[in-house]
Amino acid sequence: MVIWPERMAGPNKIVTLFKAAAQLGPAALWPYARYQLALRSGWLRRQTPVGGLPQPADPGQPQTLLQPAPAAKIRRLLGPDLVQKLLEEAGEVQKRRVRLFGGPPRRLDLAPKGRLAHWSAYHSRLPGGGDIKPVWETGRFGWATALARAFWLSGDDGYAQSFWRYFERFEAANPPNCGPHWSSAQEVALRIISWAYCHSLMAGAASSTPARQAALARSLAQHAERIPPSLDYARAQNNNHLLSEGLGLATAAALLPEYPKAKEWEQLGWTAFNEGIARQVHADGAYAQHSSNYHRLMLQLGCWAQVLAAHRGRPLPAGARKRLAAATGWLAQLLDGDSGRAANLGPNDGAYILPLSTLPFADFRPALQAALAAFGGAALPRGPWDELSLWLGLGPPKGRPLARRGPLRLAGRNSWAYLRAAQFKERPGHADQLHLDLWWRGHNIAGDAGSYLYTAAPPWDNALAGTAVHNTLSVDGRDQMTRAGRFLWLDWAQARVLRRREDKHGRLAYAVAEHDGYAHLGIRHRRSVEVQGAVWMVRDELRRSQMLATNRHLRLRWLLPDWKWQLQAHNLLLEAPDGLIELRLHSSVPGLALSLFRAGKRLAGEARGGATLGWVSPSYAVKEPALSLVAELHATPPLTLTTRWMLPD
């Protein structure tokens, strides 16, 4: 994701630039400035020429970095049905069908279209403005791990043969430093990690000939050479780029220990990774990218770091392990135990590196169980989600209790909720303060819309990041923050937790928080959430912080499952699989009106809608119909809107 304002024009451009500079700070500005200077001066082209830098004639044979659990143990864990599912997925890959972003199978194409240029000609878009994400996802080779796992379980050399054919096809179509697959050093690094994993499982295959392994070693060296020149950009991003690029270098060094630059890569890579963990993972476990999916990606990178640390015989620094353990506990607070899914907090680009599980993309348990095994913590119950841990050769979780600090998670009867109340220290991904996620018996009955697409024609150019599609309240149609580009928010809204109360079982049952995103309008939004048994009460208060008697246009939204519904006055009935859910809305002042939208169309009421209302995106490039309930009011604060959720007991 880019970090700088886009599509700015007019007198506000200079103001926006100064605001961006102030909020990003020198830790991001100076590396970004160095990167731009290197890019514009041509230095990056000289450091990463098409065809790559000269290499030693023989980089040596790549090392194997890990040994998964024995095949018999993995087969026992999965059982015949899941083993068959894995073999079928590998069979799809052999037929050039891959599942990107957890979606349906699509054709595997490793040759970019058109004439290729030096990687610096590409950035976050393809020539002509096309979406580069599917191209990058294909080039990560995460789908190839299905071939490696199928070979490990079956011993069938056909799976290894397929891997090598795809490797050779990629090499022929994507010369070093040429085309979109080389444009992001993070993509280069993730490809190194995927190849390292596949090689570890298939090094003994008949088709893994010395000549092929030598070709892999040469390519790995070219990949590693690509990363250091643009590491300043990763440092400026202050996100998963720095972590993955650091581990890409460390992985290349472990694979090619005799290569002349291996020591340099090792030192540079581990320094970048440990710096990233220290800067990006907070003491309470929260992650800088404010995203459950990026949080999972960070933990998967942490698990791979643990694998590398075991291979080199040196443990991760104690500080990094402590932060990763806290991050594991933080994400566990967003896990729905019935479904294995997590609250779809923040940007979700479908990233799932090392997808070493037969469970769906949306199931967070494999990554959490592996992180618990790597960094300690109370284990999840045993199940097929243990698979990722076994494939990485990690031992069982240590059984220490998880940290209780983390997101505001309230617990009711067969239900739980997450109240979003962030104090931003790094740039936010979504304008979503006081958003509420509500779960009941494995159903996300009030959810987050996700991301859908980053690059598309309006209104779908990262449109689901705004306040208007979150389960919170907006004023006069404004976002809580100032949007300066697809990925950049300025004037960050900050929230604070005012009160919280636990029930007799020690579970959080009441919380109050407020944010200052509308302080410039003389308004503060305060939300209280309380649960008693199967009833949830949500109160939204608009308080005047200035003596301004101004009429405001207020909208409260709830994103609901695509179930049968009945809307009568201020009540909505939803026909859930396990009974009826009722929402009752009330306002302290007259004039409240409800409308319902689905898939961009208004079903009931008179509120003006938009193409983005009534959609949910569970993963990148996937959007599904949902119901969006809009409560609309024209009134002068102070006032209160109340939503009462009554769930089947």
C-alpha positions as CSV (number, residue, x, y, z in Angstrom):
1,M,0.0,0.0,0.0
2,V,1.3,3.5,-0.8
3,I,1.7,5.9,2.0
4,W,1.6,9.3,0.2
5,P,-1.5,11.4,-0.8
6,E,-2.9,10.7,-4.2
7,R,-4.9,12.6,-6.8
8,M,-4.5,15.9,-4.9
9,A,-5.2,19.2,-6.7
10,G,-5.8,22.9,-5.9
11,P,-4.8,25.0,-2.9
12,N,-5.5,22.1,-0.4
13,K,-2.6,20.1,-1.9
14,I,0.1,21.9,0.1
15,V,-2.0,21.7,3.3
16,T,-2.6,18.0,2.8
17,L,1.2,17.4,2.2
18,F,2.1,19.1,5.4
19,K,-0.5,17.2,7.3
20,A,0.7,13.9,5.9
21,A,4.3,14.8,6.7
22,A,3.3,15.7,10.3
23,Q,1.4,12.5,10.9
24,L,3.8,10.1,9.2
25,G,6.8,11.6,11.1
26,P,10.5,11.4,10.4
27,A,10.7,7.6,11.0
28,A,8.7,7.2,7.7
29,L,9.5,10.5,5.9
30,W,13.3,10.2,5.7
31,P,13.4,6.6,4.4
32,Y,10.6,7.5,1.9
33,A,12.6,10.6,0.7
34,R,15.7,8.5,0.3
35,Y,13.7,5.9,-1.7
36,Q,12.2,8.5,-4.0
37,L,15.6,10.1,-4.6
38,A,17.1,6.6,-5.4
39,L,14.2,5.9,-7.7
40,R,14.2,9.3,-9.6
41,S,18.0,9.5,-9.9
42,G,18.2,6.1,-11.6
43,W,20.3,4.6,-8.8
44,L,17.7,1.8,-8.2
45,R,17.9,0.8,-11.9
46,R,21.7,0.6,-11.7
47,Q,21.5,-1.5,-8.5
48,T,18.9,-3.9,-9.9
49,P,19.5,-4.1,-13.6
50,V,17.3,-6.3,-15.9
51,G,18.9,-9.7,-16.0
52,G,20.3,-9.3,-12.5
53,L,23.8,-8.7,-11.1
54,P,26.7,-11.0,-11.9
55,Q,26.8,-14.0,-9.6
56,P,29.3,-16.7,-8.7
57,A,29.3,-19.5,-11.2
58,D,27.9,-21.9,-8.6
59,P,25.9,-20.5,-5.7
60,G,25.7,-24.1,-4.3
61,Q,22.8,-26.4,-3.6
62,P,20.0,-24.8,-1.4
63,Q,19.7,-26.1,2.1
64,T,16.5,-27.6,3.6
65,L,15.3,-25.4,6.4
66,L,12.8,-27.6,8.3
67,Q,11.3,-31.0,8.7
68,P,7.5,-31.3,9.1
69,A,5.9,-33.8,11.4
70,P,6.0,-37.4,10.0
71,A,3.4,-38.0,7.2
72,A,1.6,-40.6,9.2
73,K,1.1,-38.2,12.1
74,I,-0.4,-35.5,9.7
75,R,-2.6,-38.1,8.0
76,R,-4.0,-39.2,11.4
77,L,-4.7,-35.6,12.4
78,L,-6.5,-34.8,9.1
79,G,-8.4,-38.1,8.6
80,P,-9.1,-39.5,5.2
81,D,-11.6,-36.8,4.1
82,L,-9.2,-33.8,4.6
83,V,-6.3,-35.8,3.2
84,Q,-8.4,-36.3,0.1
85,K,-9.3,-32.6,0.0
86,L,-5.6,-31.7,0.1
87,L,-4.8,-34.1,-2.7
88,E,-7.6,-32.7,-4.8
89,E,-6.4,-29.2,-4.3
90,A,-2.9,-30.3,-5.4
91,G,-4.5,-32.0,-8.4
92,E,-6.2,-28.7,-9.3
93,V,-2.8,-27.0,-9.2
94,Q,-1.4,-29.6,-11.5
95,K,-4.2,-28.7,-13.9
96,R,-3.3,-25.0,-13.7
97,R,-6.1,-24.1,-11.4
98,V,-5.4,-22.1,-8.2
99,R,-7.4,-20.5,-5.4
100,L,-6.3,-16.9,-4.8
101,F,-7.5,-15.0,-1.7
102,G,-9.4,-18.1,-0.6
103,G,-11.7,-17.8,-3.6
104,P,-12.9,-20.3,-6.3
105,P,-10.3,-21.9,-8.7
106,R,-9.0,-19.7,-11.5
107,R,-6.5,-20.3,-14.3
108,L,-2.8,-20.1,-13.2
109,D,-1.0,-17.7,-15.4
110,L,2.7,-16.9,-14.6
111,A,3.5,-14.9,-17.7
112,P,2.4,-11.2,-17.4
113,K,0.8,-9.7,-20.4
114,G,2.5,-7.3,-22.7
115,R,6.2,-6.2,-23.1
116,L,7.9,-6.2,-19.7
117,A,9.9,-3.2,-18.4
118,H,12.2,-2.7,-15.5
119,W,10.3,-3.2,-12.2
120,S,10.5,0.5,-11.3
121,A,8.0,1.2,-14.1
122,Y,5.4,-0.6,-12.0
123,H,4.1,0.4,-8.6
124,S,0.7,-0.4,-7.2
125,R,-1.0,-0.8,-10.5
126,L,-0.5,-2.5,-13.8
127,P,0.1,-0.5,-17.0
128,G,-3.3,1.0,-17.9
129,G,-4.4,1.1,-14.3
130,G,-5.3,-2.5,-13.8
131,D,-5.3,-4.2,-10.4
132,I,-1.9,-5.7,-9.7
133,K,-3.0,-7.7,-6.6
134,P,-4.0,-10.9,-8.5
135,V,-0.8,-10.9,-10.4
136,W,1.2,-10.5,-7.2
137,E,-0.8,-13.2,-5.4
138,T,-0.1,-15.7,-8.2
139,G,3.6,-14.9,-8.1
140,R,3.9,-15.5,-4.3
141,F,3.7,-19.3,-5.1
142,G,1.6,-19.9,-1.9
143,W,-0.5,-22.3,-4.0
144,A,2.6,-24.4,-4.7
145,T,2.7,-25.5,-1.0
146,A,-0.3,-27.8,-1.8
147,L,2.0,-29.6,-4.2
148,A,4.7,-29.9,-1.6
149,R,2.3,-31.2,1.1
150,A,0.8,-33.7,-1.3
151,F,4.2,-35.0,-2.1
152,W,5.1,-35.3,1.6
153,L,2.0,-37.3,2.3
154,S,1.9,-39.5,-0.8
155,G,5.5,-39.7,-2.1
156,D,4.1,-39.2,-5.6
157,D,6.9,-37.6,-7.7
158,G,4.3,-36.1,-10.0
159,Y,3.6,-33.3,-7.5
160,A,7.3,-32.4,-7.3
161,Q,7.5,-32.5,-11.1
162,S,4.6,-30.0,-11.3
163,F,6.4,-27.7,-9.0
164,W,9.5,-27.7,-11.0
165,R,7.6,-27.1,-14.3
166,Y,5.9,-24.0,-12.8
167,F,9.2,-22.8,-11.4
168,E,10.8,-23.1,-14.8
169,R,7.8,-21.4,-16.5
170,F,8.0,-18.5,-14.0
171,E,11.8,-18.1,-14.6
172,A,11.4,-18.0,-18.4
173,A,8.6,-15.5,-18.3
174,N,9.9,-13.1,-15.6
175,P,13.6,-12.3,-16.0
176,P,15.3,-10.8,-12.9
177,N,14.2,-7.3,-12.1
178,C,11.8,-7.2,-15.0
179,G,8.0,-6.9,-14.9
180,P,5.3,-6.7,-12.1
181,H,6.5,-9.8,-10.2
182,W,9.7,-7.9,-9.4
183,S,8.1,-4.5,-8.7
184,S,7.6,-5.1,-5.0
185,A,10.4,-6.4,-2.8
186,Q,7.8,-7.9,-0.5
187,E,6.5,-10.1,-3.3
188,V,10.0,-11.1,-4.1
189,A,10.6,-12.0,-0.4
190,L,7.4,-14.0,-0.1
191,R,8.3,-16.0,-3.2
192,I,11.7,-16.8,-1.6
193,I,9.9,-18.1,1.5
194,S,7.4,-20.2,-0.5
195,W,10.2,-21.7,-2.6
196,A,12.2,-22.4,0.6
197,Y,9.2,-24.3,2.1
198,C,8.5,-26.3,-1.0
199,H,12.1,-27.2,-1.5
200,S,12.4,-28.4,2.1
201,L,9.6,-30.9,1.5
202,M,10.6,-32.0,-2.0
203,A,14.4,-31.9,-2.0
204,G,14.5,-35.7,-2.0
205,A,12.1,-36.1,-4.9
206,A,13.4,-37.8,-8.1
207,S,12.5,-34.7,-10.1
208,S,14.5,-32.4,-7.8
209,T,17.6,-33.0,-9.8
210,P,20.9,-31.3,-9.1
211,A,20.5,-29.1,-12.1
212,R,17.1,-27.9,-11.0
213,Q,18.3,-27.3,-7.5
214,A,21.2,-25.3,-8.9
215,A,18.8,-23.2,-11.0
216,L,16.7,-22.6,-7.8
217,A,19.8,-21.5,-6.0
218,R,20.7,-19.0,-8.7
219,S,17.2,-17.6,-8.8
220,L,17.1,-17.3,-5.0
221,A,20.3,-15.2,-5.1
222,Q,18.9,-12.9,-7.8
223,H,15.7,-12.5,-5.7
224,A,17.7,-11.7,-2.5
225,E,19.7,-9.1,-4.5
226,R,16.5,-7.3,-5.3
227,I,15.5,-6.6,-1.7
228,P,18.1,-4.3,-0.1
229,P,18.0,-1.4,-2.7
230,S,14.4,-0.6,-1.8
231,L,14.4,-1.6,1.9
232,D,14.0,2.1,2.7
233,Y,10.5,2.0,1.2
234,A,9.6,-0.9,3.4
235,R,11.0,1.0,6.4
236,A,8.9,4.0,5.5
237,Q,5.8,1.8,5.2
238,N,6.3,0.6,8.8
239,N,4.1,-2.5,8.1
240,N,4.4,-6.1,7.0
241,H,6.7,-5.1,4.1
242,L,9.6,-4.6,6.5
243,L,8.9,-7.9,8.3
244,S,8.5,-10.0,5.1
245,E,11.5,-8.4,3.3
246,G,13.7,-8.9,6.3
247,L,12.7,-12.6,6.5
248,G,13.2,-13.0,2.8
249,L,16.8,-11.9,3.2
250,A,17.3,-14.1,6.3
251,T,15.7,-17.1,4.4
252,A,18.0,-16.6,1.4
253,A,21.0,-16.5,3.7
254,A,19.9,-19.7,5.4
255,L,19.3,-21.4,2.0
256,L,22.6,-20.3,0.5
257,P,25.1,-20.2,3.5
258,E,28.2,-20.3,1.2
259,Y,27.1,-17.4,-1.0
260,P,29.4,-14.4,-0.7
261,K,26.6,-12.1,0.5
262,A,24.9,-14.6,2.8
263,K,26.3,-13.0,6.0
264,E,25.3,-9.5,4.8
265,W,21.8,-10.7,4.0
266,E,21.5,-12.5,7.3
267,Q,22.5,-9.5,9.3
268,L,20.4,-7.0,7.3
269,G,17.4,-9.3,7.3
270,W,17.3,-10.1,11.0
271,T,17.9,-6.5,11.9
272,A,14.9,-5.4,9.7
273,F,12.6,-8.1,11.1
274,N,13.4,-7.4,14.7
275,E,13.2,-3.7,14.2
276,G,9.8,-4.2,12.6
277,I,8.4,-6.3,15.4
278,A,9.7,-3.7,18.0
279,R,8.1,-0.8,16.1
280,Q,4.9,-2.4,14.8
281,V,3.7,-4.7,17.6
282,H,2.6,-2.8,20.7
283,A,3.1,-4.1,24.2
284,D,-0.5,-5.1,24.5
285,G,-0.2,-7.1,21.3
286,A,-2.1,-4.7,18.9
287,Y,-0.6,-4.4,15.5
288,A,0.3,-1.2,13.6
289,Q,-1.8,-2.1,10.5
290,H,-5.1,-2.2,12.4
291,S,-6.3,-5.2,10.5
292,S,-7.1,-8.7,11.6
293,N,-5.9,-10.2,8.3
294,Y,-2.6,-8.3,8.4
295,H,-2.3,-9.3,12.1
296,R,-2.6,-13.0,11.0
297,L,0.0,-12.4,8.3
298,M,2.4,-10.9,10.8
299,L,2.0,-13.9,13.1
300,Q,2.6,-16.3,10.2
301,L,5.8,-14.3,9.5
302,G,6.6,-14.7,13.1
303,C,6.2,-18.4,13.0
304,W,8.5,-18.6,9.9
305,A,11.0,-16.5,11.9
306,Q,10.8,-19.2,14.6
307,V,11.5,-21.9,12.0
308,L,14.6,-19.9,10.8
309,A,15.8,-19.3,14.3
310,A,15.6,-23.1,15.0
311,H,17.5,-23.8,11.8
312,R,20.3,-21.3,12.7
313,G,20.4,-22.5,16.3
314,R,19.8,-19.1,17.8
315,P,16.5,-18.2,19.5
316,L,14.5,-15.0,18.6
317,P,15.3,-12.1,20.9
318,A,13.4,-12.2,24.1
319,G,11.7,-8.8,23.3
320,A,10.5,-10.1,19.9
321,R,9.1,-13.3,21.4
322,K,7.3,-11.3,24.1
323,R,5.7,-9.0,21.5
324,L,4.7,-11.9,19.3
325,A,3.2,-13.8,22.3
326,A,1.2,-10.7,23.2
327,A,0.1,-10.3,19.5
328,T,-1.1,-13.9,19.6
329,G,-3.3,-13.2,22.6
330,W,-4.6,-10.0,21.1
331,L,-5.8,-11.7,17.9
332,A,-7.3,-14.6,19.9
333,Q,-9.7,-12.0,21.4
334,L,-11.2,-11.4,18.0
335,L,-11.7,-15.2,17.3
336,D,-15.1,-16.6,17.1
337,G,-14.8,-20.0,18.7
338,D,-17.8,-21.6,17.0
339,S,-16.8,-20.8,13.4
340,G,-13.0,-20.2,13.6
341,R,-13.5,-16.8,11.9
342,A,-12.4,-13.4,13.2
343,A,-13.8,-10.0,13.2
344,N,-13.0,-8.5,9.7
345,L,-11.3,-5.5,11.2
346,G,-9.6,-3.1,8.8
347,P,-8.0,-3.7,5.4
348,N,-8.3,-7.3,4.1
349,D,-6.3,-7.9,0.9
350,G,-6.7,-11.7,1.2
351,A,-3.1,-12.2,2.1
352,Y,-2.4,-15.7,3.5
353,I,1.2,-16.6,3.2
354,L,2.2,-20.3,3.7
355,P,-1.4,-21.5,3.5
356,L,-0.6,-24.9,5.1
357,S,-4.1,-25.9,6.1
358,T,-7.0,-27.7,4.5
359,L,-9.4,-25.4,6.4
360,P,-10.9,-22.4,4.7
361,F,-9.1,-19.0,4.2
362,A,-11.5,-17.4,6.8
363,D,-10.5,-19.9,9.6
364,F,-8.0,-18.2,11.9
365,R,-7.4,-21.2,14.1
366,P,-4.5,-22.7,12.2
367,A,-2.5,-19.5,12.4
368,L,-3.4,-18.9,16.0
369,Q,-2.5,-22.5,17.1
370,A,0.8,-22.3,15.3
371,A,1.6,-19.0,16.9
372,L,0.6,-20.5,20.3
373,A,3.0,-23.3,19.7
374,A,5.8,-20.9,18.6
375,F,5.4,-18.2,21.3
376,G,3.5,-19.8,24.2
377,G,0.0,-19.5,25.4
378,A,-3.1,-21.5,26.3
379,A,-3.7,-23.9,23.4
380,L,-6.9,-24.0,21.4
381,P,-8.7,-27.4,21.7
382,R,-7.1,-30.0,19.5
383,G,-8.4,-30.3,16.0
384,P,-7.6,-30.1,12.2
385,W,-6.4,-26.5,12.9
386,D,-3.2,-28.1,14.4
387,E,-2.2,-28.9,10.8
388,L,-0.2,-25.7,10.2
389,S,1.9,-26.3,13.4
390,L,2.7,-29.8,12.1
391,W,3.7,-28.6,8.7
392,L,6.1,-26.1,10.2
393,G,7.6,-28.6,12.6
394,L,6.5,-26.6,15.6
395,G,6.0,-28.4,19.0
396,P,2.7,-28.3,20.8
397,P,1.6,-25.1,22.6
398,K,3.2,-24.6,26.0
399,G,0.0,-24.1,27.9
400,R,0.8,-20.8,29.5
401,P,-2.3,-18.5,29.9
402,L,-3.0,-15.9,27.3
403,A,-2.6,-12.2,28.2
404,R,-6.0,-10.7,29.0
405,R,-5.1,-7.3,27.5
406,G,-6.4,-6.6,24.1
407,P,-9.4,-5.4,22.2
408,L,-12.7,-4.6,23.9
409,R,-14.4,-8.0,23.8
410,L,-17.8,-8.3,25.6
411,A,-19.3,-11.7,26.2
412,G,-23.0,-12.7,26.4
413,R,-25.0,-15.9,26.2
414,N,-23.9,-17.7,23.1
415,S,-22.8,-14.3,21.8
416,W,-19.9,-11.9,21.9
417,A,-19.1,-8.4,20.6
418,Y,-16.0,-6.3,19.7
419,L,-16.2,-2.6,20.2
420,R,-13.6,-0.7,18.2
421,A,-11.9,2.1,20.3
422,A,-8.4,2.8,19.0
423,Q,-5.7,5.2,20.0
424,F,-3.9,5.6,16.7
425,K,-0.1,5.8,16.8
426,E,0.3,4.6,13.2
427,R,-1.8,5.5,10.2
428,P,-5.3,3.9,10.3
429,G,-6.6,1.8,7.4
430,H,-10.3,2.4,8.0
431,A,-12.3,5.3,9.5
432,D,-14.1,2.9,11.9
433,Q,-14.1,4.3,15.4
434,L,-16.8,2.8,17.7
435,H,-17.7,0.2,15.0
436,L,-19.4,-2.8,16.7
437,D,-19.0,-6.4,15.6
438,L,-21.6,-8.8,17.0
439,W,-21.4,-12.6,16.8
440,W,-24.0,-15.2,17.8
441,R,-23.6,-19.0,17.5
442,G,-21.0,-18.7,14.8
443,H,-22.9,-16.0,12.8
444,N,-21.5,-12.5,12.3
445,I,-24.8,-10.8,12.8
446,A,-23.3,-7.3,12.8
447,G,-20.1,-7.3,10.7
448,D,-17.4,-5.3,9.0
449,A,-17.7,-4.9,5.2
450,G,-14.0,-5.6,4.6
451,S,-12.1,-4.2,1.6
452,Y,-13.2,-5.8,-1.7
453,L,-10.8,-4.0,-4.1
454,Y,-8.0,-1.5,-3.8
455,T,-7.8,-0.6,-7.5
456,A,-11.0,-0.3,-9.5
457,A,-13.2,2.3,-11.1
458,P,-15.2,4.4,-8.6
459,P,-16.9,3.7,-6.4
460,W,-14.9,0.6,-5.7
461,D,-11.4,2.1,-5.3
462,N,-11.0,1.0,-1.7
463,A,-14.5,2.3,-1.0
464,L,-15.2,0.1,2.0
465,A,-12.7,1.9,4.2
466,G,-15.0,4.8,5.0
467,T,-17.3,5.5,8.0
468,A,-20.4,5.1,5.8
469,V,-20.2,1.3,5.6
470,H,-19.2,0.6,9.2
471,N,-21.5,-0.2,12.2
472,T,-21.2,3.3,13.7
473,L,-22.7,6.7,13.4
474,S,-21.8,9.4,10.8
475,V,-22.6,13.1,10.9
476,D,-23.6,15.1,7.8
477,G,-22.3,12.4,5.5
478,R,-18.7,12.9,6.7
479,D,-16.0,10.4,7.4
480,Q,-14.6,10.5,10.9
481,M,-11.2,11.5,9.4
482,T,-10.0,13.3,6.3
483,R,-9.3,11.0,3.3
484,A,-6.2,12.0,1.3
485,G,-5.9,9.0,-1.0
486,R,-6.8,5.3,-1.4
487,F,-4.8,4.4,1.7
488,L,-4.2,7.6,3.6
489,W,-6.3,9.2,6.3
490,L,-5.4,12.5,8.0
491,D,-6.8,14.2,11.1
492,W,-7.0,10.8,12.9
493,A,-10.1,10.3,15.1
494,Q,-8.9,9.1,18.5
495,A,-11.0,7.1,20.9
496,R,-10.8,6.6,24.6
497,V,-12.5,4.0,26.9
498,L,-14.4,5.8,29.6
499,R,-15.9,2.9,31.6
500,R,-15.9,-0.9,31.6
501,R,-17.5,-3.5,33.9
502,E,-17.2,-7.2,34.2
503,D,-19.9,-9.7,35.2
504,K,-19.6,-12.2,38.1
505,H,-17.7,-14.6,35.8
506,G,-15.0,-12.1,35.0
507,R,-16.3,-11.4,31.5
508,L,-16.6,-7.9,30.1
509,A,-20.3,-7.1,30.1
510,Y,-20.4,-3.3,29.8
511,A,-18.2,-0.7,28.1
512,V,-18.4,3.0,27.2
513,A,-16.1,4.7,24.7
514,E,-16.1,7.9,22.7
515,H,-14.1,9.4,19.8
516,D,-13.3,13.0,18.7
517,G,-13.7,12.6,14.9
518,Y,-16.5,15.2,14.8
519,A,-15.0,17.6,17.4
520,H,-14.5,20.2,14.6
521,L,-18.3,20.2,14.2
522,G,-18.7,20.8,18.0
523,I,-19.9,17.2,18.5
524,R,-18.6,14.1,20.4
525,H,-19.9,10.6,19.7
526,R,-20.1,8.3,22.7
527,R,-21.2,4.7,22.5
528,S,-22.1,2.3,25.4
529,V,-22.6,-1.4,24.9
530,E,-24.2,-3.6,27.5
531,V,-25.2,-7.3,27.5
532,Q,-27.6,-9.1,29.8
533,G,-28.0,-12.7,28.8
534,A,-29.2,-12.8,25.2
535,V,-30.1,-9.0,25.0
536,W,-27.6,-6.4,23.8
537,M,-28.2,-2.7,24.3
538,V,-26.2,-0.2,22.2
539,R,-26.6,3.5,23.0
540,D,-25.2,6.2,20.7
541,E,-25.0,9.6,22.3
542,L,-24.2,12.8,20.4
543,R,-22.9,15.4,22.8
544,R,-22.3,19.1,22.1
545,S,-18.8,20.2,22.9
546,Q,-19.6,23.7,21.7
547,M,-22.7,25.9,22.3
548,L,-23.8,25.5,18.7
549,A,-27.5,24.7,18.1
550,T,-27.1,23.3,14.6
551,N,-29.4,20.8,12.9
552,R,-27.4,17.7,11.8
553,H,-28.0,14.9,9.4
554,L,-27.3,11.7,11.3
555,R,-27.0,8.1,10.1
556,L,-26.5,4.9,12.1
557,R,-25.8,1.8,10.1
558,W,-25.8,-1.9,10.9
559,L,-24.4,-4.4,8.4
560,L,-26.4,-7.6,8.7
561,P,-26.5,-11.1,7.2
562,D,-28.4,-11.7,4.0
563,W,-31.4,-13.3,5.7
564,K,-35.1,-13.0,5.3
565,W,-36.4,-9.9,7.0
566,Q,-39.4,-7.9,8.1
567,L,-39.3,-4.1,8.7
568,Q,-42.1,-2.5,10.6
569,A,-41.7,1.1,11.8
570,H,-38.6,1.0,14.1
571,N,-38.3,-2.8,14.4
572,L,-36.5,-5.2,12.2
573,L,-36.9,-9.0,12.3
574,L,-34.2,-11.3,10.9
575,E,-34.9,-15.0,10.2
576,A,-31.7,-16.6,11.3
577,P,-31.0,-20.3,10.9
578,D,-31.6,-20.9,14.6
579,G,-34.5,-18.5,15.3
580,L,-35.7,-14.9,15.0
581,I,-33.4,-12.0,15.8
582,E,-35.1,-8.7,16.6
583,L,-33.6,-5.2,16.4
584,R,-35.6,-2.3,18.1
585,L,-34.4,1.2,17.5
586,H,-35.4,4.3,19.4
587,S,-34.4,8.0,19.4
588,S,-34.6,10.5,22.2
589,V,-35.9,13.1,19.7
590,P,-38.6,12.6,17.0
591,G,-38.0,12.0,13.3
592,L,-36.2,8.6,13.3
593,A,-36.6,6.7,9.9
594,L,-35.3,3.3,8.9
595,S,-34.3,2.1,5.5
596,L,-32.9,-1.2,4.3
597,F,-30.4,-1.8,1.5
598,R,-29.1,-4.9,-0.2
599,A,-26.3,-5.2,-2.8
600,G,-26.5,-1.5,-3.5
601,K,-30.3,-1.4,-3.9
602,R,-32.9,0.1,-1.5
603,L,-35.4,-2.5,-0.3
604,A,-37.4,-0.3,2.1
605,G,-37.5,3.2,3.4
606,E,-36.6,6.5,1.7
607,A,-33.0,7.1,2.6
608,R,-30.6,7.8,-0.3
609,G,-28.2,4.9,-0.7
610,G,-25.2,4.1,-2.8
611,A,-23.6,1.3,-4.7
612,T,-21.4,0.3,-1.7
613,L,-24.3,-0.2,0.8
614,G,-25.4,-3.8,1.4
615,W,-22.2,-5.6,0.6
616,V,-19.7,-7.6,2.6
617,S,-16.2,-8.7,1.3
618,P,-14.9,-11.7,3.2
619,S,-11.7,-11.6,1.1
620,Y,-10.0,-9.6,-1.6
621,A,-11.9,-9.3,-4.9
622,V,-14.9,-11.1,-3.4
623,K,-18.1,-9.3,-2.5
624,E,-21.4,-10.9,-1.3
625,P,-24.8,-9.4,-0.7
626,A,-25.7,-8.3,2.8
627,L,-28.4,-6.2,4.4
628,S,-27.5,-2.7,5.5
629,L,-29.9,-1.1,8.0
630,V,-29.8,2.7,8.0
631,A,-31.4,4.7,10.8
632,E,-31.6,8.3,9.6
633,L,-32.4,11.4,11.6
634,H,-32.3,15.2,11.1
635,A,-31.9,16.8,14.6
636,T,-29.9,19.0,16.8
637,P,-27.6,17.4,19.4
638,P,-27.6,16.4,22.3
639,L,-29.6,13.3,21.5
640,T,-29.4,9.5,21.9
641,L,-30.1,6.6,19.5
642,T,-30.6,3.2,21.1
643,T,-30.4,-0.2,19.4
644,R,-31.7,-3.2,21.3
645,W,-30.7,-6.6,20.0
646,M,-32.8,-9.5,21.2
647,L,-31.2,-12.9,20.3
648,P,-32.9,-16.3,20.5
649,D,-32.3,-17.7,23.9
